[in-house]
């Protein structure tokens, strides 16, 4: 959605500039708050004209599980005041992109049919960093329909070594 991205960009850039001394800390609370804000019921509550910004911040703080820092509360207050609470997940996404650009890294999602233990993930991460030529922030998602192997998505690049992909290649080759 181009419109959400356009609305979120100034907020993400302003937050990034304001938190230049602690990008990692800001990223941590922003990701968690964005996940909380993605809940449709909370968004509906935030859009309710009878709900005050303090009430919404209280609900978010309760779901956060720890006291929110003053700057996090101020940021949420600004979003609520401007009717931009629903844009919070996109703001977090753009903030992460700015942080990655600053550090010279990228996000990588590894889809696997089975859980990957720590040692295997470290080996996979090292091989992927060598393959893509940059530092990667690797997350793993389980996708049983891959049957075996992994599929890696880094930005717009995809590396698919799954059994499902190989079976599809064989199907195409046999049908030709």
N, CA and C atoms as an extended XYZ file, in Angstrom:
528
Properties=species:S:1:pos:R:3:atomname:S:1:resname:S:1:resid:I:1 pbc="F F F"
N         0.822       -1.172        0.000 N   UNK     1
C         0.000        0.000        0.000 CA  UNK     1
C         0.875        1.247        0.000 C   UNK     1
N         0.881        1.923       -1.097 N   UNK     2
C         1.700        3.116       -1.238 CA  UNK     2
C         1.260        4.206       -0.276 C   UNK     2
N        -0.039        4.319       -0.034 N   UNK     3
C        -0.533        5.378        0.836 CA  UNK     3
C        -0.010        5.205        2.262 C   UNK     3
N        -0.071        3.993        2.792 N   UNK     4
C         0.454        3.751        4.141 CA  UNK     4
C         1.943        4.056        4.214 C   UNK     4
N         2.670        3.651        3.189 N   UNK     5
C         4.107        3.904        3.169 CA  UNK     5
C         4.390        5.401        3.146 C   UNK     5
N         3.596        6.133        2.400 N   UNK     6
C         3.776        7.580        2.313 CA  UNK     6
C         3.467        8.251        3.643 C   UNK     6
N         2.435        7.797        4.311 N   UNK     7
C         2.064        8.360        5.611 CA  UNK     7
C         3.111        7.989        6.665 C   UNK     7
N         3.619        6.775        6.622 N   UNK     8
C         4.533        6.287        7.650 CA  UNK     8
C         5.944        6.858        7.536 C   UNK     8
N         6.370        7.191        6.328 N   UNK     9
C         7.759        7.614        6.100 CA  UNK     9
C         8.201        8.766        7.008 C   UNK     9
N         7.463        9.881        7.090 N   UNK    10
C         7.961       10.973        7.951 CA  UNK    10
C         8.061       10.585        9.424 C   UNK    10
N         7.136        9.765        9.887 N   UNK    11
C         7.187        9.316       11.286 CA  UNK    11
C         8.407        8.430       11.519 C   UNK    11
N         8.661        7.516       10.601 N   UNK    12
C         9.811        6.616       10.740 CA  UNK    12
C        11.117        7.407       10.694 C   UNK    12
N        11.215        8.353        9.767 N   UNK    13
C        12.440        9.152        9.654 CA  UNK    13
C        12.651       10.032       10.877 C   UNK    13
N        11.579       10.648       11.375 N   UNK    14
C        11.702       11.488       12.563 CA  UNK    14
C        12.120       10.671       13.774 C   UNK    14
N        11.512        9.496       13.950 N   UNK    15
C        11.868        8.631       15.070 CA  UNK    15
C        13.309        8.152       14.934 C   UNK    15
N        13.725        7.851       13.718 N   UNK    16
C        15.096        7.385       13.489 CA  UNK    16
C        16.101        8.483       13.847 C   UNK    16
N        15.821        9.715       13.420 N   UNK    17
C        16.727       10.826       13.747 CA  UNK    17
C        16.754       11.091       15.249 C   UNK    17
N        15.595       11.022       15.884 N   UNK    18
C        15.516       11.285       17.319 CA  UNK    18
C        16.194       10.204       18.149 C   UNK    18
N        16.258        8.993       17.621 N   UNK    19
C        16.840        7.880       18.392 CA  UNK    19
C        18.197        7.453       17.854 C   UNK    19
N        18.908        8.354       17.212 N   UNK    20
C        20.183        7.987       16.597 CA  UNK    20
C        21.201        7.459       17.601 C   UNK    20
N        21.069        7.817       18.877 N   UNK    21
C        22.014        7.328       19.880 CA  UNK    21
C        21.672        5.914       20.358 C   UNK    21
N        20.428        5.478       20.181 N   UNK    22
C        20.017        4.141       20.635 CA  UNK    22
C        19.040        3.519       19.635 C   UNK    22
N        19.524        3.269       18.430 N   UNK    23
C        18.672        2.707       17.382 CA  UNK    23
C        18.198        1.309       17.757 C   UNK    23
N        19.074        0.503       18.323 N   UNK    24
C        18.707       -0.877       18.673 CA  UNK    24
C        17.624       -0.898       19.754 C   UNK    24
N        17.755       -0.062       20.769 N   UNK    25
C        16.761       -0.011       21.828 CA  UNK    25
C        15.407        0.465       21.320 C   UNK    25
N        15.433        1.499       20.484 N   UNK    26
C        14.193        2.016       19.910 CA  UNK    26
C        13.557        0.969       19.012 C   UNK    26
N        14.377        0.296       18.234 N   UNK    27
C        13.865       -0.746       17.336 CA  UNK    27
C        13.179       -1.850       18.134 C   UNK    27
N        13.738       -2.202       19.281 N   UNK    28
C        13.168       -3.280       20.093 CA  UNK    28
C        11.766       -2.918       20.579 C   UNK    28
N        11.613       -1.731       21.184 N   UNK    29
C        10.276       -1.381       21.680 CA  UNK    29
C         9.317       -1.080       20.550 C   UNK    29
N         9.814       -0.519       19.456 N   UNK    30
C         8.943       -0.204       18.328 CA  UNK    30
C         8.388       -1.474       17.690 C   UNK    30
N         9.225       -2.490       17.522 N   UNK    31
C         8.764       -3.764       16.950 CA  UNK    31
C         7.678       -4.394       17.826 C   UNK    31
N         7.893       -4.353       19.123 N   UNK    32
C         6.933       -4.965       20.039 CA  UNK    32
C         5.615       -4.187       20.040 C   UNK    32
N         5.699       -2.869       20.061 N   UNK    33
C         4.490       -2.047       20.051 CA  UNK    33
C         3.762       -2.187       18.714 C   UNK    33
N         4.511       -2.292       17.618 N   UNK    34
C         3.888       -2.452       16.303 CA  UNK    34
C         3.133       -3.772       16.223 C   UNK    34
N         3.687       -4.820       16.816 N   UNK    35
C         2.996       -6.113       16.833 CA  UNK    35
C         1.705       -6.016       17.650 C   UNK    35
N         1.758       -5.277       18.736 N   UNK    36
C         0.562       -5.075       19.559 CA  UNK    36
C        -0.462       -4.253       18.781 C   UNK    36
N        -0.003       -3.196       18.120 N   UNK    37
C        -0.892       -2.284       17.385 CA  UNK    37
C        -1.521       -2.932       16.163 C   UNK    37
N        -0.962       -4.029       15.694 N   UNK    38
C        -1.514       -4.705       14.515 CA  UNK    38
C        -2.817       -5.433       14.831 C   UNK    38
N        -3.145       -5.584       16.103 N   UNK    39
C        -4.373       -6.265       16.493 CA  UNK    39
C        -5.589       -5.454       16.041 C   UNK    39
N        -6.489       -6.059       15.255 N   UNK    40
C        -7.654       -5.318       14.737 CA  UNK    40
C        -8.563       -4.750       15.826 C   UNK    40
N        -8.712       -5.469       16.933 N   UNK    41
C        -9.568       -4.982       18.017 CA  UNK    41
C        -8.965       -3.732       18.670 C   UNK    41
N        -7.643       -3.723       18.825 N   UNK    42
C        -6.983       -2.553       19.407 CA  UNK    42
C        -7.080       -1.364       18.450 C   UNK    42
N        -6.943       -1.626       17.163 N   UNK    43
C        -7.080       -0.536       16.194 CA  UNK    43
C        -8.494        0.031       16.214 C   UNK    43
N        -9.479       -0.837       16.345 N   UNK    44
C       -10.857       -0.379       16.425 CA  UNK    44
C       -11.062        0.461       17.689 C   UNK    44
N       -10.481        0.035       18.801 N   UNK    45
C       -10.558        0.788       20.047 CA  UNK    45
C        -9.879        2.151       19.905 C   UNK    45
N        -8.705        2.176       19.261 N   UNK    46
C        -7.972        3.435       19.075 CA  UNK    46
C        -8.732        4.401       18.170 C   UNK    46
N        -9.485        3.867       17.211 N   UNK    47
C       -10.264        4.709       16.298 CA  UNK    47
C       -11.568        5.210       16.919 C   UNK    47
N       -11.951        4.648       18.054 N   UNK    48
C       -13.188        5.040       18.719 CA  UNK    48
C       -13.039        6.468       19.257 C   UNK    48
N       -13.919        7.384       18.866 N   UNK    49
C       -13.796        8.759       19.329 CA  UNK    49
C       -13.960        8.917       20.848 C   UNK    49
N       -14.596        7.946       21.498 N   UNK    50
C       -14.778        8.017       22.951 CA  UNK    50
C       -13.527        7.592       23.717 C   UNK    50
N       -12.610        6.887       23.047 N   UNK    51
C       -11.384        6.427       23.704 CA  UNK    51
C       -10.348        7.549       23.680 C   UNK    51
N        -9.763        7.827       24.837 N   UNK    52
C        -8.739        8.869       24.913 CA  UNK    52
C        -7.378        8.266       24.579 C   UNK    52
N        -6.436        9.136       24.252 N   UNK    53
C        -5.076        8.681       23.951 CA  UNK    53
C        -4.473        7.989       25.168 C   UNK    53
N        -4.770        8.496       26.363 N   UNK    54
C        -4.233        7.896       27.590 CA  UNK    54
C        -4.767        6.474       27.777 C   UNK    54
N        -6.038        6.250       27.432 N   UNK    55
C        -6.613        4.913       27.552 CA  UNK    55
C        -5.944        3.945       26.579 C   UNK    55
N        -5.740        4.391       25.346 N   UNK    56
C        -5.106        3.536       24.343 CA  UNK    56
C        -3.669        3.229       24.753 C   UNK    56
N        -2.951        4.248       25.202 N   UNK    57
C        -1.565        4.038       25.653 CA  UNK    57
C        -1.548        3.086       26.845 C   UNK    57
N        -2.531        3.184       27.725 N   UNK    58
C        -2.631        2.266       28.861 CA  UNK    58
C        -2.830        0.830       28.415 C   UNK    58
N        -3.670        0.616       27.413 N   UNK    59
C        -3.898       -0.740       26.890 CA  UNK    59
C        -2.609       -1.275       26.257 C   UNK    59
N        -1.940       -0.422       25.464 N   UNK    60
C        -0.681       -0.844       24.824 CA  UNK    60
C         0.364       -1.157       25.885 C   UNK    60
N         0.472       -0.306       26.900 N   UNK    61
C         1.449       -0.539       27.975 CA  UNK    61
C         1.149       -1.838       28.712 C   UNK    61
N        -0.150       -2.122       28.931 N   UNK    62
C        -0.518       -3.376       29.589 CA  UNK    62
C        -0.127       -4.589       28.765 C   UNK    62
N        -0.345       -4.507       27.456 N   UNK    63
C         0.033       -5.615       26.572 CA  UNK    63
C         1.542       -5.699       26.405 C   UNK    63
N         2.228       -4.581       26.538 N   UNK    64
C         3.690       -4.542       26.399 CA  UNK    64
C         4.359       -5.338       27.508 C   UNK    64
N         3.748       -5.330       28.688 N   UNK    65
C         4.267       -6.145       29.787 CA  UNK    65
C         5.315       -5.462       30.633 C   UNK    65
N         5.659       -4.226       30.316 N   UNK    66
C         6.636       -3.462       31.078 CA  UNK    66
C         6.275       -1.986       30.916 C   UNK    66
N         6.736       -1.149       31.822 N   UNK    67
C         6.433        0.279       31.665 CA  UNK    67
C         7.049        0.818       30.370 C   UNK    67
N         6.278        1.614       29.651 N   UNK    68
C         6.771        2.231       28.418 CA  UNK    68
C         7.650        3.429       28.773 C   UNK    68
N         8.739        3.581       28.054 N   UNK    69
C         9.610        4.737       28.244 CA  UNK    69
C         8.842        6.002       27.862 C   UNK    69
N         9.272        7.126       28.397 N   UNK    70
C         8.586        8.393       28.138 CA  UNK    70
C         8.558        8.722       26.654 C   UNK    70
N         9.674        8.485       25.954 N   UNK    71
C         9.709        8.803       24.523 CA  UNK    71
C         8.787        7.868       23.725 C   UNK    71
N         8.596        6.643       24.177 N   UNK    72
C         7.666        5.728       23.504 CA  UNK    72
C         6.228        6.207       23.717 C   UNK    72
N         5.923        6.655       24.929 N   UNK    73
C         4.590        7.180       25.218 CA  UNK    73
C         4.327        8.452       24.406 C   UNK    73
N         5.342        9.313       24.313 N   UNK    74
C         5.189       10.543       23.534 CA  UNK    74
C         4.949       10.226       22.059 C   UNK    74
N         5.670        9.248       21.538 N   UNK    75
C         5.518        8.862       20.137 CA  UNK    75
C         4.113        8.311       19.897 C   UNK    75
N         3.669        7.425       20.772 N   UNK    76
C         2.312        6.883       20.646 CA  UNK    76
C         1.269        7.984       20.759 C   UNK    76
N         1.490        8.920       21.667 N   UNK    77
C         0.567       10.039       21.831 CA  UNK    77
C         0.470       10.870       20.561 C   UNK    77
N         1.599       11.126       19.914 N   UNK    78
C         1.598       11.891       18.661 CA  UNK    78
C         0.844       11.141       17.564 C   UNK    78
N         1.046        9.837       17.499 N   UNK    79
C         0.340        9.041       16.491 CA  UNK    79
C        -1.163        9.069       16.732 C   UNK    79
N        -1.562        8.903       17.982 N   UNK    80
C        -2.984        8.892       18.322 CA  UNK    80
C        -3.614       10.264       18.079 C   UNK    80
N        -2.891       11.307       18.429 N   UNK    81
C        -3.393       12.672       18.242 CA  UNK    81
C        -3.631       12.984       16.763 C   UNK    81
N        -2.787       12.425       15.905 N   UNK    82
C        -2.893       12.670       14.467 CA  UNK    82
C        -3.682       11.589       13.734 C   UNK    82
N        -4.258       10.645       14.466 N   UNK    83
C        -5.052        9.591       13.839 CA  UNK    83
C        -4.228        8.625       13.010 C   UNK    83
N        -2.995        8.368       13.421 N   UNK    84
C        -2.081        7.514       12.654 CA  UNK    84
C        -1.704        6.233       13.376 C   UNK    84
N        -2.461        5.835       14.368 N   UNK    85
C        -2.127        4.630       15.133 CA  UNK    85
C        -2.090        3.384       14.249 C   UNK    85
N        -2.997        3.305       13.289 N   UNK    86
C        -3.064        2.123       12.416 CA  UNK    86
C        -1.852        1.991       11.507 C   UNK    86
N        -1.062        3.046       11.385 N   UNK    87
C         0.108        3.047       10.501 CA  UNK    87
C         1.348        2.525       11.230 C   UNK    87
N         1.223        2.266       12.523 N   UNK    88
C         2.371        1.868       13.338 CA  UNK    88
C         3.145        0.658       12.800 C   UNK    88
N         2.504       -0.417       12.324 N   UNK    89
C         3.295       -1.521       11.766 CA  UNK    89
C         4.149       -1.099       10.555 C   UNK    89
N         3.626       -0.234        9.713 N   UNK    90
C         4.399        0.253        8.558 CA  UNK    90
C         5.540        1.162        9.012 C   UNK    90
N         5.309        1.948       10.056 N   UNK    91
C         6.376        2.798       10.608 CA  UNK    91
C         7.518        1.918       11.107 C   UNK    91
N         7.176        0.834       11.802 N   UNK    92
C         8.204       -0.084       12.312 CA  UNK    92
C         8.985       -0.713       11.164 C   UNK    92
N         8.286       -1.069       10.093 N   UNK    93
C         8.943       -1.662        8.926 CA  UNK    93
C         9.929       -0.675        8.302 C   UNK    93
N         9.511        0.566        8.141 N   UNK    94
C        10.392        1.573        7.546 CA  UNK    94
C        11.538        1.945        8.490 C   UNK    94
N        11.269        1.962        9.786 N   UNK    95
C        12.334        2.229       10.763 CA  UNK    95
C        13.401        1.140       10.668 C   UNK    95
N        12.955       -0.123       10.564 N   UNK    96
C        13.891       -1.250       10.440 CA  UNK    96
C        14.737       -1.113        9.180 C   UNK    96
N        14.119       -0.666        8.079 N   UNK    97
C        14.864       -0.473        6.825 CA  UNK    97
C        15.920        0.623        6.990 C   UNK    97
N        15.574        1.703        7.678 N   UNK    98
C        16.542        2.778        7.921 CA  UNK    98
C        17.689        2.285        8.803 C   UNK    98
N        17.364        1.507        9.835 N   UNK    99
C        18.395        0.966       10.726 CA  UNK    99
C        19.304        0.004        9.973 C   UNK    99
N        18.721       -0.823        9.104 N   UNK   100
C        19.523       -1.751        8.307 CA  UNK   100
C        20.445       -0.999        7.354 C   UNK   100
N        19.932        0.063        6.733 N   UNK   101
C        20.756        0.844        5.804 CA  UNK   101
C        21.928        1.483        6.539 C   UNK   101
N        21.687        1.943        7.757 N   UNK   102
C        22.759        2.554        8.545 CA  UNK   102
C        23.826        1.536        8.911 C   UNK   102
N        23.401        0.327        9.262 N   UNK   103
C        24.357       -0.692        9.696 CA  UNK   103
C        24.906       -1.532        8.544 C   UNK   103
N        24.366       -1.360        7.340 N   UNK   104
C        24.845       -2.133        6.190 CA  UNK   104
C        24.379       -3.575        6.202 C   UNK   104
N        23.238       -3.825        6.816 N   UNK   105
C        22.717       -5.191        6.886 CA  UNK   105
C        21.352       -5.263        6.225 C   UNK   105
N        20.808       -6.471        6.155 N   UNK   106
C        19.480       -6.684        5.576 CA  UNK   106
C        18.736       -7.713        6.417 C   UNK   106
N        17.413       -7.690        6.299 N   UNK   107
C        16.593       -8.704        6.940 CA  UNK   107
C        16.525       -9.927        6.042 C   UNK   107
N        16.597      -11.088        6.625 N   UNK   108
C        16.471      -12.338        5.876 CA  UNK   108
C        15.481      -13.231        6.605 C   UNK   108
N        14.560      -13.796        5.846 N   UNK   109
C        13.599      -14.730        6.426 CA  UNK   109
C        13.906      -16.106        5.859 C   UNK   109
N        14.167      -17.056        6.735 N   UNK   110
C        14.443      -18.430        6.341 CA  UNK   110
C        13.189      -19.249        6.625 C   UNK   110
N        12.596      -19.772        5.567 N   UNK   111
C        11.428      -20.644        5.701 CA  UNK   111
C        11.928      -22.071        5.685 C   UNK   111
N        11.539      -22.845        6.683 N   UNK   112
C        12.009      -24.216        6.809 CA  UNK   112
C        10.832      -25.131        7.120 C   UNK   112
N        10.918      -26.352        6.616 N   UNK   113
C         9.871      -27.329        6.892 CA  UNK   113
C         9.925      -27.793        8.345 C   UNK   113
N        11.104      -27.728        8.945 N   UNK   114
C        11.301      -28.211       10.306 CA  UNK   114
C        11.997      -27.140       11.139 C   UNK   114
N        11.892      -27.205       12.460 N   UNK   115
C        12.607      -26.238       13.312 CA  UNK   115
C        14.119      -26.346       13.082 C   UNK   115
N        14.799      -25.214       13.152 N   UNK   116
C        16.255      -25.180       12.973 CA  UNK   116
C        16.880      -24.844       14.319 C   UNK   116
N        17.807      -25.701       14.791 N   UNK   117
C        18.445      -25.432       16.078 CA  UNK   117
C        19.498      -24.322       15.940 C   UNK   117
N        20.009      -23.841       17.053 N   UNK   118
C        20.930      -22.714       17.086 CA  UNK   118
C        22.199      -22.911       16.278 C   UNK   118
N        22.826      -24.091       16.402 N   UNK   119
C        24.078      -24.347       15.688 CA  UNK   119
C        23.846      -24.401       14.185 C   UNK   119
N        22.784      -25.065       13.763 N   UNK   120
C        22.481      -25.145       12.324 CA  UNK   120
C        22.136      -23.772       11.777 C   UNK   120
N        21.423      -22.967       12.565 N   UNK   121
C        21.061      -21.619       12.121 CA  UNK   121
C        22.304      -20.746       11.977 C   UNK   121
N        23.251      -20.907       12.876 N   UNK   122
C        24.505      -20.149       12.781 CA  UNK   122
C        25.243      -20.512       11.493 C   UNK   122
N        25.280      -21.801       11.168 N   UNK   123
C        25.934      -22.240        9.920 CA  UNK   123
C        25.202      -21.696        8.699 C   UNK   123
N        23.878      -21.764        8.718 N   UNK   124
C        23.080      -21.254        7.603 CA  UNK   124
C        23.282      -19.750        7.465 C   UNK   124
N        23.284      -19.034        8.580 N   UNK   125
C        23.473      -17.577        8.558 CA  UNK   125
C        24.814      -17.204        7.958 C   UNK   125
N        25.860      -17.916        8.370 N   UNK   126
C        27.194      -17.631        7.841 CA  UNK   126
C        27.251      -17.878        6.327 C   UNK   126
N        26.651      -18.973        5.872 N   UNK   127
C        26.641      -19.281        4.436 CA  UNK   127
C        25.830      -18.247        3.661 C   UNK   127
N        24.710      -17.815        4.235 N   UNK   128
C        23.869      -16.819        3.563 CA  UNK   128
C        24.550      -15.458        3.501 C   UNK   128
N        25.250      -15.087        4.565 N   UNK   129
C        25.966      -13.811        4.555 CA  UNK   129
C        27.055      -13.816        3.485 C   UNK   129
N        27.715      -14.966        3.326 N   UNK   130
C        28.723      -15.085        2.276 CA  UNK   130
C        28.065      -15.029        0.901 C   UNK   130
N        26.938      -15.689        0.742 N   UNK   131
C        26.223      -15.740       -0.542 CA  UNK   131
C        25.687      -14.376       -0.954 C   UNK   131
N        25.099      -13.634        0.008 N   UNK   132
C        24.494      -12.342       -0.304 CA  UNK   132
C        25.461      -11.171       -0.125 C   UNK   132
N        26.622      -11.426        0.463 N   UNK   133
C        27.651      -10.395        0.577 CA  UNK   133
C        27.340       -9.276        1.555 C   UNK   133
N        26.556       -9.544        2.571 N   UNK   134
C        26.263       -8.527        3.576 CA  UNK   134
C        25.799       -9.198        4.869 C   UNK   134
N        25.810       -8.429        5.937 N   UNK   135
C        25.348       -8.918        7.239 CA  UNK   135
C        23.842       -9.077        7.185 C   UNK   135
N        23.341      -10.176        7.722 N   UNK   136
C        21.913      -10.464        7.670 CA  UNK   136
C        21.326      -10.600        9.075 C   UNK   136
N        20.126      -10.079        9.235 N   UNK   137
C        19.343      -10.265       10.449 CA  UNK   137
C        18.372      -11.406       10.139 C   UNK   137
N        18.697      -12.606       10.565 N   UNK   138
C        17.965      -13.803       10.152 CA  UNK   138
C        16.834      -14.124       11.140 C   UNK   138
N        15.649      -14.354       10.566 N   UNK   139
C        14.533      -14.886       11.334 CA  UNK   139
C        14.073      -16.164       10.650 C   UNK   139
N        13.533      -17.082       11.427 N   UNK   140
C        13.113      -18.380       10.898 CA  UNK   140
C        11.601      -18.506       11.040 C   UNK   140
N        10.972      -18.978        9.976 N   UNK   141
C         9.543      -19.281       10.017 CA  UNK   141
C         9.357      -20.702        9.516 C   UNK   141
N         8.551      -21.445       10.229 N   UNK   142
C         8.301      -22.828        9.849 CA  UNK   142
C         7.197      -22.875        8.797 C   UNK   142
N         7.453      -23.622        7.740 N   UNK   143
C         6.507      -23.773        6.638 CA  UNK   143
C         6.526      -25.237        6.197 C   UNK   143
N         5.705      -26.092        6.830 N   UNK   144
C         5.748      -27.534        6.579 CA  UNK   144
C         5.525      -27.932        5.126 C   UNK   144
N         4.807      -27.120        4.337 N   UNK   145
C         4.544      -27.493        2.943 CA  UNK   145
C         5.796      -27.479        2.067 C   UNK   145
N         6.939      -27.039        2.595 N   UNK   146
C         8.187      -27.099        1.833 CA  UNK   146
C         8.728      -28.532        1.753 C   UNK   146
N         8.246      -29.396        2.582 N   UNK   147
C         8.611      -30.813        2.676 CA  UNK   147
C        10.007      -30.972        3.268 C   UNK   147
N        10.988      -30.266        2.771 N   UNK   148
C        12.358      -30.319        3.263 CA  UNK   148
C        13.139      -29.173        2.656 C   UNK   148
N        14.354      -28.942        3.149 N   UNK   149
C        15.170      -27.851        2.634 CA  UNK   149
C        14.699      -26.518        3.189 C   UNK   149
N        15.218      -25.428        2.592 N   UNK   150
C        14.841      -24.095        3.048 CA  UNK   150
C        14.583      -23.171        1.857 C   UNK   150
N        13.835      -22.118        2.140 N   UNK   151
C        13.638      -21.033        1.177 CA  UNK   151
C        14.013      -19.768        1.916 C   UNK   151
N        14.895      -18.946        1.309 N   UNK   152
C        15.397      -17.743        1.953 CA  UNK   152
C        14.945      -16.528        1.149 C   UNK   152
N        14.410      -15.531        1.848 N   UNK   153
C        14.002      -14.287        1.204 CA  UNK   153
C        14.787      -13.148        1.847 C   UNK   153
N        15.577      -12.452        1.012 N   UNK   154
C        16.343      -11.289        1.441 CA  UNK   154
C        15.946      -10.146        0.516 C   UNK   154
N        15.112       -9.248        1.042 N   UNK   155
C        14.611       -8.161        0.197 CA  UNK   155
C        13.783       -8.733       -0.930 C   UNK   155
N        14.206       -8.458       -2.166 N   UNK   156
C        13.481       -8.999       -3.320 CA  UNK   156
C        14.183      -10.210       -3.931 C   UNK   156
N        15.211      -10.715       -3.255 N   UNK   157
C        15.929      -11.894       -3.719 CA  UNK   157
C        15.423      -13.132       -2.992 C   UNK   157
N        15.271      -14.237       -3.741 N   UNK   158
C        14.792      -15.494       -3.158 CA  UNK   158
C        15.758      -16.604       -3.534 C   UNK   158
N        16.150      -17.380       -2.551 N   UNK   159
C        16.986      -18.561       -2.762 CA  UNK   159
C        16.170      -19.744       -2.264 C   UNK   159
N        15.718      -20.591       -3.205 N   UNK   160
C        14.818      -21.683       -2.845 CA  UNK   160
C        15.487      -23.026       -3.096 C   UNK   160
N        15.845      -23.715       -2.019 N   UNK   161
C        16.447      -25.051       -2.121 CA  UNK   161
C        15.529      -26.090       -1.492 C   UNK   161
N        14.245      -25.787       -1.454 N   UNK   162
C        13.292      -26.694       -0.815 CA  UNK   162
C        12.966      -27.879       -1.723 C   UNK   162
N        12.498      -28.945       -1.113 N   UNK   163
C        12.071      -30.127       -1.861 CA  UNK   163
C        10.875      -29.772       -2.735 C   UNK   163
N         9.987      -28.945       -2.227 N   UNK   164
C         8.815      -28.532       -2.995 CA  UNK   164
C         9.242      -27.843       -4.293 C   UNK   164
N        10.223      -26.950       -4.228 N   UNK   165
C        10.694      -26.248       -5.423 CA  UNK   165
C        11.342      -27.218       -6.407 C   UNK   165
N        12.102      -28.156       -5.892 N   UNK   166
C        12.748      -29.144       -6.775 CA  UNK   166
C        11.711      -30.027       -7.456 C   UNK   166
N        10.661      -30.408       -6.729 N   UNK   167
C         9.584      -31.203       -7.327 CA  UNK   167
C         8.866      -30.407       -8.416 C   UNK   167
N         8.664      -29.126       -8.187 N   UNK   168
C         8.031      -28.264       -9.197 CA  UNK   168
C         8.908      -28.167      -10.443 C   UNK   168
N        10.224      -28.053      -10.247 N   UNK   169
C        11.154      -27.998      -11.389 CA  UNK   169
C        11.091      -29.309      -12.179 C   UNK   169
N        11.033      -30.439      -11.472 N   UNK   170
C        10.963      -31.733      -12.145 CA  UNK   170
C         9.636      -31.867      -12.896 C   UNK   170
N         8.560      -31.375      -12.308 N   UNK   171
C         7.245      -31.415      -12.953 CA  UNK   171
C         7.253      -30.629      -14.252 C   UNK   171
N         7.856      -29.445      -14.227 N   UNK   172
C         7.955      -28.613      -15.437 CA  UNK   172
C         8.804      -29.299      -16.491 C   UNK   172
N         9.908      -29.904      -16.054 N   UNK   173
C        10.811      -30.572      -16.999 CA  UNK   173
C        10.128      -31.780      -17.639 C   UNK   173
N         9.364      -32.522      -16.870 N   UNK   174
C         8.679      -33.694      -17.400 CA  UNK   174
C         7.519      -33.307      -18.313 C   UNK   174
N         6.874      -32.193      -18.027 N   UNK   175
C         5.735      -31.755      -18.839 CA  UNK   175
C         6.185      -31.146      -20.166 C   UNK   175
N         7.431      -30.717      -20.248 N   UNK   176
C         7.912      -30.053      -21.469 CA  UNK   176
C         8.218      -31.038      -22.576 C   UNK   176
